[in-house]
Amino acid sequence: MQVSSPSNIQVLPPLSIYVHIPWCIHKCPYCDFNSHEFKGQNIKENEQAYTQALIKQIGSNDVKSNRPIQSIFFGGGTPSLFSPQSFEKIIDALRQKFSLAEFCEITIEANPGTVDKKYFYGYQEIGINRMSLGVQSFNDKHLKKLERIHSQKEAYDAATLAIKLFNDVNIDLMFALPNQTITELNEDIEEAINLHSSHLSYYHLTLEPNTYFYNHPPTLPDHDESAEFSDLVMSKLREAKFEHYETSAYAQKNNQCKHNLNYWKFGDYLGIGAGAHSKITSEYNITRSSTYKNPKQYMQEVAKNCYTQEENIIQKNDISFEFMMNALRLNDGFTFNLFEQRTGLSIKYIDNEIKLSIEKGLLEINNDRIKPTLLGQNFLNDLIQIFLRN
């Protein structure tokens, strides 16, 4: 039996939409996302059937809210395998069901190895205004080791076209790669900066469970080398006027990703598609739910009007932890008021944890704003664990 948390949330948070496109041409050895190789399947047939399932899930949604949608994010997998016509149908279905904010951010993830120039122009024509490009590296040697299906030239060409067409472009990059040198990293960073994109996401390569790299680990830089690499990324991007606003995200002025900021500020989001997660707030509780992960099973369940595999109400002890797990990723932290608005709890509820974090040098308070110190940013997992309650 579900038990409502004792939260009393007076103002509902912003609402965003995440749409998951689960297929890709090749599963990368480091990837632990819910992505599936086509493996000889008919891409067009899957695209048509899956698009219809997405539209049906959207139409059957029972989120009762007049909140305008602030952002839509098409993630994957490789969404750029699908045609602009499919995304136009999905966006139309969202417009029929919800009110979209005047400046709704609509992002599509794309892979340079699947770039179809006509698709890029088509995405822009149907109202997609932001692209996130999975480059990972501009070094052919490292792209091969990461088993990316694109080359340095294809990455550069795709990024150049994206920046020409879209208001905002994010470039996904990785560092601390197998046998990577500091010189190679520096060249990668300079290549990214010279493209003049508005946003860069720079991730430390980690060996995640259930991936090929986890079971067959490559030779990675040691802890000291990784720290040196991280310092180089931060210093070079700071020089190039990129603001390091979130753990792995850097943006030019006023170009932060609205969709991701909504996650980190504990906003609401509705997940559409295979394995998509939702967080929806009502006056008295916050509910998390998810759909079936396997795309074939997802489509079968949607055909039977079954849209949710798991659903649970977040309990009081978990709400503050979940808020902190997200909000502490922001280098500027959060205000007391935001915590109270999004959780329905008084800031005094986490007094002891805040005091302990300050004593350890991991947090600081300026007026009514709580933010991680540089030490807290570097040891974020240790900081977050302080707020975990039994």
C-alpha positions in Angstrom: 0.0 0.0 0.0 1.3 3.5 -0.9 1.5 6.0 2.0 1.5 9.7 1.2 4.5 11.6 2.4 3.6 14.5 4.8 4.8 17.1 2.4 2.6 20.2 1.9 3.6 21.7 -1.4 1.9 25.0 -2.1 3.5 25.8 -5.4 3.9 23.1 -8.1 7.4 23.1 -9.7 8.0 23.6 -13.5 7.1 20.7 -15.8 9.3 19.3 -18.5 8.9 16.4 -20.9 11.5 13.7 -21.7 11.0 11.4 -24.7 13.3 8.4 -25.0 14.3 6.9 -28.4 16.0 3.7 -27.4 17.8 2.5 -30.5 21.3 3.1 -31.8 23.5 1.7 -34.5 26.2 0.4 -32.1 26.2 0.1 -28.3 29.4 1.8 -27.0 31.5 -0.2 -24.5 31.1 2.5 -21.8 27.4 3.1 -22.2 25.0 2.0 -19.4 21.9 3.9 -20.8 18.8 2.1 -21.9 19.9 1.7 -25.5 19.5 -1.2 -28.0 21.3 -2.0 -31.2 19.1 -2.4 -34.3 21.0 -5.6 -35.3 19.4 -6.0 -38.7 16.0 -4.8 -37.7 14.1 -2.6 -40.0 14.7 1.0 -38.8 11.7 2.5 -40.6 9.2 -0.1 -39.3 10.4 0.3 -35.8 10.3 4.1 -36.1 6.7 4.1 -37.3 5.5 1.6 -34.6 7.4 3.3 -31.8 6.3 6.8 -32.8 2.6 5.6 -32.6 3.2 4.1 -29.2 4.7 7.4 -28.0 1.8 9.3 -29.3 -0.6 7.0 -27.6 1.2 7.3 -24.3 1.1 11.1 -24.6 -2.6 11.1 -25.4 -3.4 8.8 -22.5 -1.4 10.8 -19.9 -3.4 11.8 -16.9 -1.1 14.5 -15.4 -3.6 17.1 -14.2 -1.7 20.4 -14.6 -2.1 23.7 -16.3 1.6 24.3 -16.1 3.1 25.2 -19.4 5.9 22.8 -20.6 9.2 24.5 -20.1 11.4 22.0 -22.1 11.2 18.9 -24.2 14.2 16.6 -24.5 14.5 13.8 -27.1 17.2 11.5 -25.7 18.5 8.1 -26.4 19.9 5.9 -27.8 20.3 7.9 -31.0 17.2 10.0 -31.6 18.7 11.4 -34.9 18.0 8.0 -36.4 14.4 9.0 -36.6 13.1 11.4 -39.3 11.9 14.9 -38.8 8.4 13.8 -39.7 8.2 11.4 -36.7 9.3 14.2 -34.3 6.8 16.6 -35.8 4.0 14.1 -35.0 5.3 13.7 -31.5 5.6 17.5 -30.9 2.1 17.9 -32.4 0.7 15.3 -29.9 2.4 17.2 -27.0 0.9 20.5 -28.2 -2.5 18.9 -28.2 -2.2 17.5 -24.7 -0.2 20.3 -23.0 0.4 24.0 -23.2 4.0 24.7 -24.4 5.8 27.8 -22.9 6.4 30.6 -25.3 10.2 29.9 -25.3 10.0 26.2 -24.8 13.4 24.6 -25.2 13.2 21.6 -27.5 16.4 19.5 -27.6 17.4 16.5 -29.7 20.4 14.3 -29.1 22.3 13.4 -32.3 25.3 11.2 -33.2 27.8 12.6 -35.8 28.0 9.1 -37.3 24.3 9.1 -38.2 24.1 12.7 -39.6 21.8 13.2 -42.5 22.0 16.8 -43.5 18.3 16.8 -44.6 17.3 15.6 -41.2 19.2 18.4 -39.5 17.4 21.0 -41.6 14.2 19.2 -41.0 14.6 19.2 -37.2 15.1 22.9 -37.3 12.1 23.5 -39.5 9.7 21.7 -37.2 10.7 23.8 -34.2 13.5 21.9 -32.5 15.8 24.7 -31.3 18.6 22.9 -29.5 20.9 20.0 -30.4 23.1 17.9 -28.1 25.8 16.3 -30.2 27.6 13.2 -28.9 31.1 13.8 -30.1 33.1 12.4 -27.1 36.5 13.2 -28.7 38.0 14.9 -31.8 40.8 12.4 -31.8 40.4 9.5 -34.2 42.5 7.2 -32.1 40.3 7.7 -29.0 37.1 7.5 -31.1 38.1 4.1 -32.3 38.9 2.9 -28.7 35.5 4.2 -27.6 34.0 2.4 -30.6 32.3 5.5 -31.8 31.0 5.1 -35.4 32.2 8.6 -36.5 35.5 10.1 -37.3 37.1 13.4 -36.2 36.0 15.0 -39.6 32.5 13.8 -39.3 32.3 15.2 -35.7 33.6 18.6 -36.9 31.3 18.7 -39.9 28.2 17.7 -37.8 29.0 20.3 -35.1 29.6 23.0 -37.7 26.2 22.3 -39.3 24.4 22.1 -36.0 25.8 25.5 -34.9 24.7 27.0 -38.1 21.1 25.8 -37.7 20.2 25.8 -34.0 20.0 28.5 -31.4 21.9 26.4 -28.9 24.2 23.5 -29.4 25.7 21.3 -26.7 28.8 19.2 -27.5 29.2 16.1 -25.3 32.9 15.3 -24.6 34.8 12.9 -22.4 38.2 13.0 -20.7 40.4 10.5 -18.8 40.1 8.2 -21.8 42.2 5.0 -22.3 45.9 6.0 -22.7 44.9 9.6 -23.2 47.7 12.1 -22.7 47.4 15.7 -21.3 48.5 17.0 -24.7 45.7 15.1 -26.5 43.2 16.4 -24.1 44.4 19.9 -24.6 44.0 19.5 -28.3 40.4 18.2 -27.8 39.4 21.1 -25.7 40.8 23.6 -28.1 39.0 22.0 -31.0 35.7 22.2 -29.0 36.3 25.8 -28.1 37.1 26.8 -31.6 33.7 25.6 -32.8 32.0 28.3 -30.8 29.2 26.2 -29.4 27.1 27.6 -26.6 27.3 24.7 -24.3 29.8 21.9 -23.5 29.3 18.8 -21.4 32.6 17.3 -20.3 32.4 13.9 -18.6 35.0 11.8 -16.8 35.0 8.4 -18.3 33.8 5.9 -15.6 33.5 2.2 -15.7 29.8 1.5 -15.1 28.4 -1.9 -14.2 26.8 -3.9 -17.0 29.1 -2.4 -19.7 31.8 -4.0 -21.8 34.4 -1.7 -20.3 33.4 -2.7 -16.8 34.0 -6.4 -17.6 37.0 -5.8 -19.8 38.6 -2.6 -18.3 40.9 -0.6 -20.5 44.0 1.2 -19.1 42.8 4.5 -17.7 44.7 7.4 -16.2 45.3 7.1 -12.5 43.8 9.3 -9.8 46.5 12.0 -10.0 46.4 12.1 -13.8 42.6 12.3 -13.8 42.7 15.2 -11.4 45.2 17.0 -13.6 42.9 16.4 -16.6 39.9 17.7 -14.7 41.8 20.9 -13.7 42.8 21.4 -17.4 39.2 21.2 -18.6 38.0 23.7 -16.0 40.8 26.2 -16.5 40.7 26.1 -20.3 36.9 26.5 -20.5 37.0 29.2 -17.9 39.5 31.1 -20.0 37.1 30.7 -23.0 34.3 32.4 -21.0 32.4 29.1 -20.3 30.6 29.1 -16.9 31.0 25.9 -15.0 27.5 25.8 -13.6 26.9 22.1 -12.9 29.2 19.1 -12.2 29.8 18.3 -15.9 28.2 21.2 -17.7 29.8 24.5 -19.0 27.8 27.2 -20.8 28.3 30.5 -22.4 26.4 33.4 -20.7 22.6 32.7 -20.7 23.0 29.3 -22.4 22.5 26.9 -19.6 20.4 23.9 -20.5 16.8 24.6 -19.2 15.9 21.0 -19.2 18.8 19.8 -17.1 18.4 22.8 -14.7 14.9 21.6 -14.1 16.2 18.2 -13.0 18.8 19.7 -10.7 16.3 22.1 -9.1 14.0 19.2 -8.4 11.4 20.2 -10.9 8.8 17.8 -12.4 9.2 15.8 -15.6 7.1 13.4 -17.5 8.9 10.5 -19.1 7.6 9.2 -22.4 9.0 6.1 -24.1 10.8 2.8 -23.2 12.3 3.0 -19.7 11.5 6.7 -19.3 11.2 8.0 -15.7 8.7 10.6 -14.4 8.6 12.7 -11.2 5.3 14.4 -10.7 4.3 16.6 -7.7 0.9 17.0 -6.3 -0.2 19.1 -3.3 0.5 16.3 -0.8 3.1 13.9 -2.4 5.7 13.4 -5.0 5.4 10.3 -7.1 8.1 8.6 -9.2 7.2 6.2 -12.0 8.8 4.4 -14.9 7.8 2.6 -18.1 8.9 -0.8 -19.4 12.6 -0.7 -20.5 12.6 -3.1 -23.4 11.3 -1.2 -26.5 9.4 -4.3 -27.8 7.8 -4.9 -24.4 7.0 -1.2 -24.1 5.1 -1.1 -27.3 3.2 -4.3 -26.4 2.2 -2.9 -23.0 1.1 0.4 -24.5 -1.1 -1.5 -27.0 -2.8 -2.9 -23.9 -3.2 0.6 -22.4 -0.5 -0.2 -19.8 1.9 2.7 -19.4 3.6 2.2 -16.1 5.8 -0.6 -14.8 6.7 0.9 -11.4 5.3 3.7 -9.3 6.0 4.8 -5.8 5.5 7.8 -3.6 8.7 9.4 -2.2 8.7 9.2 1.6 9.6 12.1 3.9 13.1 10.8 4.8 13.9 10.3 1.1 12.6 13.7 -0.2 15.4 15.8 1.3 18.0 13.3 0.1 16.7 13.3 -3.4 16.5 17.1 -3.5 20.2 17.4 -2.3 21.3 14.6 -4.7 20.1 16.9 -7.5 20.6 20.4 -6.3 24.1 20.0 -5.0 25.3 19.3 -8.5 24.8 23.0 -9.1 27.9 25.0 -8.3 25.8 27.9 -7.1 23.6 25.7 -5.0 20.1 26.6 -4.0 18.1 28.9 -1.7 16.3 28.0 1.4 13.1 28.9 -0.3 13.7 26.6 -3.2 14.2 23.6 -0.9 11.0 24.4 1.0 9.0 25.0 -2.2 10.1 21.8 -3.9 10.1 19.4 -0.9 7.3 20.8 1.3 9.7 20.6 4.2 11.3 23.3 6.4 15.0 24.0 5.9 15.3 23.2 9.6 14.6 19.5 8.7 18.1 19.2 7.5 19.8 21.4 10.1 22.1 18.7 11.4 23.2 17.5 8.0 24.0 21.1 6.9 26.0 21.8 10.1 28.0 18.6 9.6 28.7 19.4 6.0 29.9 22.9 6.9 32.2 21.5 9.6 33.7 19.2 7.0 34.3 22.1 4.7 32.0 20.7 2.0 29.2 23.3 2.2 28.9 27.1 2.7 26.0 29.4 3.4 25.8 33.0 2.0 22.7 34.8 3.1 19.9 32.3 2.3 21.9 30.3 -0.3 23.5 27.0 0.3 26.2 25.9 -2.1 29.0 23.3 -2.2 32.5 24.6 -1.6 35.3 23.7 -4.1 36.1 20.7 -1.8 32.4 19.8 -1.8 32.3 19.9 -5.6 35.4 17.6 -5.8 33.9 15.2 -3.2 30.3 15.5 -4.2 29.4 11.9 -3.5 30.7 12.2 0.1 28.7 15.4 0.5 25.5 13.9 -0.8 25.8 10.8 1.5 25.6 13.0 4.6 22.0 13.7 3.7 21.0 10.0 3.3 18.7 8.9 6.2 17.9 5.4 7.2 
